[in-house]
């Protein structure tokens, strides 16, 4: 069976005028007028196609028109151009075969549902327009990230998911064990010598530390995969399982790092806007009316580069408008970040040189002894989108910082080898992929950009 895909048909339908083709898909709607029926058919494309079914042409007409929404069918027929109708073309069926019937309790019977309801049916919610648009944009964005780094000679690295190290030092990690927890509870102690790895291990919160080892072999690498954080935050921006994209670059300082971030973000957004026009127009109409304008704002503007200290001075002038206090040394909240991007500059801002006490151990210490060469990319509408830094390449500085934070140097001996064997100025950043998808779609809840979200207190599938 050779079938035409509906997404391609919408681009090339004039080439098929008056030709007989085959399409397959799921029924979105059926309107039966006794002798003629109209089926809206969708095979995963954002736009559907109308199938015209005439009773005197189709032997199994009665079987076809009694199908429920959600049934899958195969239709063969002639492409008819309809320039004066709402759709540019339709297919006049000569044969329709029912491939799979759909139960009468199919949840997507009507046109509009709340996202809360759709969130409860993750198995089929992507068949509706909203999540069809979201997950296609997610797919295109992921592909463009790979394309961007591939074209610039980066090597794609698959880092371990199981790790004995806490990259971020937050301690909020999911533990992995084969020990019988009932026995552990009854004995009141844990004997890790009997565990699978003979030590305590967890699911990774970042692939960065492992990746840096290969960056010092290839020069430029990136990792793109699932990461995990056992943070007990039931918010619209937190998930227990999420995807991170993390590039690392040798012979690269903080300024070059920001150049790469800006180029990458503009590249991905530009290609998503080009390839997902219909999806973005739908989201701009029904989800976020400022979406397309905000994306254009990022692509068309140079990003601001601002020191943390200068930003604090700006925020202190209007500190009474914020819920969270503002002073030098605090980690900025979303309300502070959005004020900077939306009211002061009205475009993306690189905020750099943070206090070292609020940043990770591997970030390069600046000469002032108080700050590190860290940078966050803040964007209008969401706040922080990317976090990165120049990495501490000096072995003595890195080991002293590890001790200062109460970490065990022996746990990081393998990582410190990169500083013993040909150390160099190098930098990297992490992009929370779901946060990027939220920005690209205007979706405000991370649960609605993940196919099967894993969040505190709830899991399906």
C-alpha positions in Angstrom: 0.0 0.0 0.0 1.5 3.3 -1.0 -0.1 6.2 0.8 0.3 9.9 0.7 0.9 11.7 4.0 -1.5 14.5 4.7 1.2 17.0 5.8 2.9 16.6 2.4 -0.4 16.8 0.6 -1.1 20.3 1.9 2.2 21.4 0.4 1.9 19.6 -3.0 -1.8 19.0 -3.6 -1.9 20.8 -6.9 0.4 18.1 -8.3 -2.2 15.5 -7.5 -5.2 17.3 -9.0 -7.7 14.7 -10.5 -5.3 11.9 -9.6 -6.3 8.9 -7.4 -4.4 8.6 -4.2 -4.6 6.7 -0.9 -4.6 8.2 2.6 -4.8 6.7 6.0 -5.6 8.3 9.3 -8.0 8.7 12.3 -11.4 10.2 12.0 -11.8 13.6 13.6 -15.4 14.2 12.6 -18.1 12.5 10.4 -21.1 14.4 9.0 -23.7 12.1 7.4 -26.4 13.5 5.1 -27.9 10.0 4.2 -26.5 9.9 0.7 -23.2 11.8 1.2 -20.9 12.0 4.2 -17.9 14.2 5.0 -15.0 12.8 7.0 -12.3 14.9 8.5 -9.3 12.7 8.5 -5.9 13.2 10.2 -2.8 11.1 10.1 -0.7 13.1 12.5 -0.4 16.3 10.4 -1.6 19.5 12.0 -4.1 20.1 9.2 -6.6 17.4 8.4 -8.1 16.5 5.0 -11.7 16.2 4.0 -12.9 12.9 2.5 -16.2 13.1 0.6 -18.0 9.7 0.7 -21.0 9.2 -1.7 -23.3 6.4 -1.0 -23.7 5.3 -4.7 -19.9 5.0 -5.0 -19.0 3.2 -1.7 -20.3 -0.4 -1.2 -19.8 -0.3 2.6 -21.2 3.2 3.0 -23.4 2.3 6.0 -20.4 0.7 7.8 -18.2 3.7 7.2 -20.6 6.4 8.4 -21.5 4.6 11.6 -17.9 4.8 12.8 -17.1 6.7 15.9 -14.7 9.6 16.1 -11.2 8.1 16.6 -11.6 5.2 14.2 -8.8 4.6 11.8 -9.6 4.2 8.1 -7.9 4.0 4.7 -9.5 6.0 1.9 -8.8 5.9 -1.8 -10.0 8.6 -4.1 -9.5 11.5 -6.5 -8.0 14.8 -5.4 -10.4 17.6 -6.2 -9.3 21.2 -6.0 -11.8 23.4 -4.2 -10.3 27.0 -4.3 -13.7 28.6 -3.4 -14.2 26.4 -0.3 -12.7 26.7 3.2 -10.2 24.0 2.3 -8.0 24.1 -0.8 -8.8 20.5 -1.8 -10.7 17.4 -0.8 -10.6 13.7 -1.7 -13.6 12.2 -3.4 -13.5 8.6 -2.2 -13.9 5.6 -4.4 -13.1 3.1 -1.6 -13.0 3.4 2.2 -11.8 0.6 4.5 -12.2 0.6 8.2 -8.9 -0.4 9.8 -9.7 -0.1 13.4 -13.0 0.8 15.1 -13.1 3.2 18.1 -15.0 2.6 21.3 -17.9 4.9 22.1 -16.1 6.2 25.3 -13.4 7.8 23.2 -12.6 11.0 25.2 -12.0 13.4 22.4 -15.6 13.7 21.1 -15.8 17.5 21.2 -13.7 20.2 19.7 -12.5 22.0 22.9 -11.3 20.5 26.2 -9.4 22.0 29.2 -5.7 21.2 29.4 -6.4 19.8 32.9 -8.7 17.2 31.3 -6.3 16.4 28.5 -3.5 16.0 31.0 -5.4 13.1 32.5 -5.4 11.2 29.1 -1.8 11.4 28.0 -2.2 8.3 25.8 -4.3 10.1 23.3 -4.1 13.8 24.0 -1.7 14.4 21.1 -4.6 13.6 18.7 -6.1 17.0 19.4 -4.8 20.2 17.8 -3.2 21.7 21.0 -0.9 18.8 21.8 -0.3 17.9 18.1 1.1 21.4 17.8 3.2 21.3 21.0 4.8 17.9 20.3 5.5 18.6 16.7 7.3 21.9 17.7 9.2 19.9 20.3 10.3 17.5 17.6 11.4 20.2 15.3 13.3 22.1 18.0 15.1 18.9 19.1 16.2 18.2 15.5 17.4 21.8 15.0 19.5 21.6 18.1 21.2 18.5 16.7 21.6 20.2 13.3 23.1 23.3 14.9 25.8 21.5 16.8 26.5 18.9 14.0 27.1 21.6 11.5 29.6 23.2 13.9 31.7 20.1 14.4 30.4 19.2 17.9 30.5 15.5 18.9 27.2 14.1 20.4 27.9 12.4 23.7 25.7 9.9 25.6 26.5 10.4 29.2 25.6 8.0 32.1 22.2 8.2 33.7 23.3 6.4 36.8 26.0 8.3 38.7 27.8 8.4 42.1 28.3 12.2 41.9 26.0 15.2 42.4 26.9 17.7 39.7 24.9 20.5 41.1 25.6 19.9 44.8 21.9 20.2 45.6 21.5 16.6 47.0 18.0 16.3 45.5 18.6 13.1 43.6 16.7 9.8 43.1 18.6 6.9 44.6 19.1 3.7 42.6 19.4 0.5 44.6 18.8 -3.3 44.4 18.6 -3.6 48.2 15.5 -5.0 49.8 14.0 -1.8 51.3 11.9 -3.8 53.7 15.0 -5.4 55.2 16.8 -2.1 55.3 13.8 -0.6 57.2 13.8 -3.5 59.7 17.5 -3.5 60.3 17.8 0.3 60.6 21.0 0.5 58.5 22.2 0.3 54.9 25.0 -1.9 53.9 26.0 -0.5 50.4 28.7 -3.3 50.1 25.7 -5.6 49.3 24.2 -3.2 46.8 24.6 -3.6 43.0 27.4 -1.0 42.6 28.8 -1.5 46.1 28.2 2.2 46.8 25.4 4.7 46.9 24.4 5.8 43.4 21.6 8.0 41.9 20.0 9.1 38.7 21.9 12.0 37.2 20.9 15.6 37.4 23.3 16.6 34.7 25.7 14.9 32.3 28.2 17.8 32.4 31.0 16.3 34.6 31.2 13.1 32.6 30.9 15.0 29.3 33.9 17.2 30.1 36.1 14.2 30.0 35.3 13.7 26.3 35.3 17.4 25.6 39.0 17.3 26.4 39.4 14.7 23.7 37.2 16.2 20.9 37.3 19.9 21.8 33.5 20.5 21.3 30.8 18.2 22.5 27.1 18.2 23.6 24.9 15.8 25.4 21.1 15.8 25.0 19.1 13.4 27.1 16.9 12.8 30.2 18.0 14.0 33.6 16.3 13.7 37.0 15.7 15.8 40.1 13.9 14.7 43.3 12.9 18.3 44.1 9.6 18.4 46.0 8.3 21.3 44.0 4.7 21.0 42.7 4.9 24.0 40.4 4.2 24.6 36.8 8.0 24.7 36.0 9.3 21.7 37.8 9.3 18.0 36.7 11.1 15.0 38.2 12.3 13.8 34.8 13.2 16.3 32.1 15.6 16.7 29.2 18.8 18.7 29.2 21.0 19.8 26.3 24.5 20.6 27.5 27.3 21.7 25.2 30.9 22.0 26.4 33.7 23.8 24.5 37.5 23.7 25.1 39.5 26.9 24.4 36.4 28.9 25.0 35.9 31.7 27.5 32.7 33.3 28.8 32.3 35.8 25.9 32.6 33.0 23.3 30.1 30.9 25.3 27.5 33.7 25.2 28.1 34.0 21.4 27.3 30.3 21.0 24.2 30.5 23.2 22.8 33.5 21.3 23.5 31.9 17.9 21.9 28.6 18.9 18.7 30.1 20.3 18.2 32.2 17.3 18.9 29.3 15.0 16.4 27.0 16.7 13.6 29.6 16.9 14.1 30.7 13.3 13.7 27.2 12.0 10.7 26.4 14.2 9.0 29.5 13.0 9.7 28.5 9.4 8.7 24.8 9.7 5.8 25.1 12.1 3.9 28.1 10.9 0.4 26.6 11.2 1.1 25.3 14.6 2.5 28.6 15.9 -0.5 30.5 14.4 -2.9 28.2 16.2 -1.0 28.6 19.5 -0.8 32.3 19.0 -4.6 32.4 18.6 -5.7 30.1 21.3 -2.9 29.9 23.9 -0.7 33.0 23.9 -1.6 36.0 21.7 1.9 37.5 22.1 3.8 34.3 21.2 4.9 35.0 17.6 5.8 38.6 18.4 7.9 37.5 21.4 9.8 34.9 19.3 10.4 37.5 16.6 11.8 39.8 19.3 14.4 37.2 20.2 15.5 36.6 16.6 15.7 40.2 15.6 17.5 41.7 18.6 21.1 41.5 20.0 21.1 40.1 23.5 22.2 42.4 26.3 25.2 41.5 28.5 24.8 42.7 32.1 26.8 42.1 35.3 24.9 40.7 38.2 26.2 43.5 40.4 24.8 46.1 38.0 21.5 44.3 37.9 21.2 44.3 41.7 21.6 48.1 41.7 18.8 48.4 39.2 16.5 46.1 41.1 17.2 47.8 44.5 15.8 51.1 43.1 12.4 49.4 42.7 12.7 46.8 45.5 9.3 47.6 47.0 7.5 46.1 44.0 8.9 42.6 44.5 7.7 39.8 46.7 11.2 38.5 47.3 13.9 40.7 48.8 16.6 42.0 46.6 20.2 42.5 47.7 23.7 41.5 46.6 24.3 37.8 47.1 20.8 36.5 46.6 19.8 34.2 43.8 17.4 36.2 41.6 13.7 35.0 41.4 11.6 34.9 38.3 10.0 38.2 39.1 13.4 39.9 39.2 14.5 38.3 36.0 11.3 39.2 34.1 11.5 42.8 35.3 15.0 43.1 33.8 14.0 41.5 30.5 10.4 42.9 30.1 10.6 46.3 31.6 14.1 47.5 31.5 15.5 46.1 28.3 12.5 44.5 26.6 14.7 41.8 25.1 16.9 38.8 26.2 19.6 39.5 28.7 22.8 37.6 29.6 23.3 38.1 33.3 26.9 37.3 34.3 29.4 37.1 37.1 27.3 35.8 39.9 28.3 35.6 43.6 30.3 32.3 44.0 28.3 31.3 47.1 25.1 30.7 45.1 26.8 28.8 42.2 28.2 25.3 41.6 31.8 24.3 42.6 33.0 23.9 39.0 32.5 27.5 37.9 35.6 29.6 37.4 36.4 32.0 40.2 36.9 35.6 39.2 39.9 37.7 40.3 37.7 39.6 42.8 37.4 36.5 45.0 33.7 37.0 45.4 32.2 36.1 42.0 32.4 33.4 39.4 32.3 33.5 35.6 28.7 32.2 35.5 26.0 33.4 33.1 22.2 32.9 32.8 20.3 33.8 29.7 17.1 35.6 30.7 14.3 36.0 28.2 11.0 38.0 28.3 8.0 36.0 29.4 9.8 33.3 31.3 13.0 34.5 33.0 15.9 32.1 33.0 16.2 29.9 29.9 19.9 28.8 30.0 22.5 28.5 32.7 26.2 28.2 32.0 29.7 29.2 33.0 33.3 29.2 32.2 34.6 26.1 34.0 37.4 26.3 36.6 40.4 25.0 34.7 42.9 25.5 37.6 43.4 22.4 39.6 44.4 24.1 42.8 41.4 26.4 42.7 39.0 23.6 41.9 40.2 21.3 44.6 40.1 24.0 47.2 36.5 24.9 46.2 35.5 21.2 46.5 36.9 21.1 50.0 35.3 24.5 50.9 31.9 23.1 50.0 32.4 20.0 52.1 32.6 17.6 49.1 34.9 14.7 49.0 37.9 15.2 46.7 38.2 11.4 46.1 34.7 11.3 44.7 35.8 13.7 41.9 39.3 12.2 41.3 38.2 11.0 37.8 36.9 14.5 37.0 40.0 16.3 38.2 42.1 14.3 35.8 40.9 16.7 33.1 42.8 19.5 35.0 45.9 17.3 35.4 46.3 16.3 31.8 46.3 19.3 29.5 43.9 21.7 31.2 42.7 24.7 29.2 40.1 27.5 29.3 36.8 25.8 28.6 33.1 26.6 29.1 29.6 25.1 28.8 25.9 25.6 29.5 22.8 23.7 30.1 19.4 24.2 28.4 16.4 22.8 30.0 14.7 21.5 26.9 11.1 21.6 28.3 11.6 25.2 29.3 12.6 26.0 25.7 9.5 24.1 24.4 7.3 26.1 26.8 8.8 29.3 25.4 8.3 28.2 21.8 4.7 27.3 22.4 3.4 29.7 25.0 2.5 26.7 27.2 2.7 27.7 30.8 2.9 24.3 32.5 5.8 21.9 32.0 3.3 19.0 32.3 1.9 20.0 28.9 5.2 19.9 27.0 6.1 16.4 28.2 4.4 13.3 26.7 4.1 11.4 30.0 5.1 14.0 32.7 6.7 12.8 35.9 6.0 15.2 38.7 5.9 15.0 42.5 2.9 13.0 43.7 1.8 11.8 40.3 2.7 9.5 37.5 0.8 7.8 34.6 2.3 5.0 32.6 
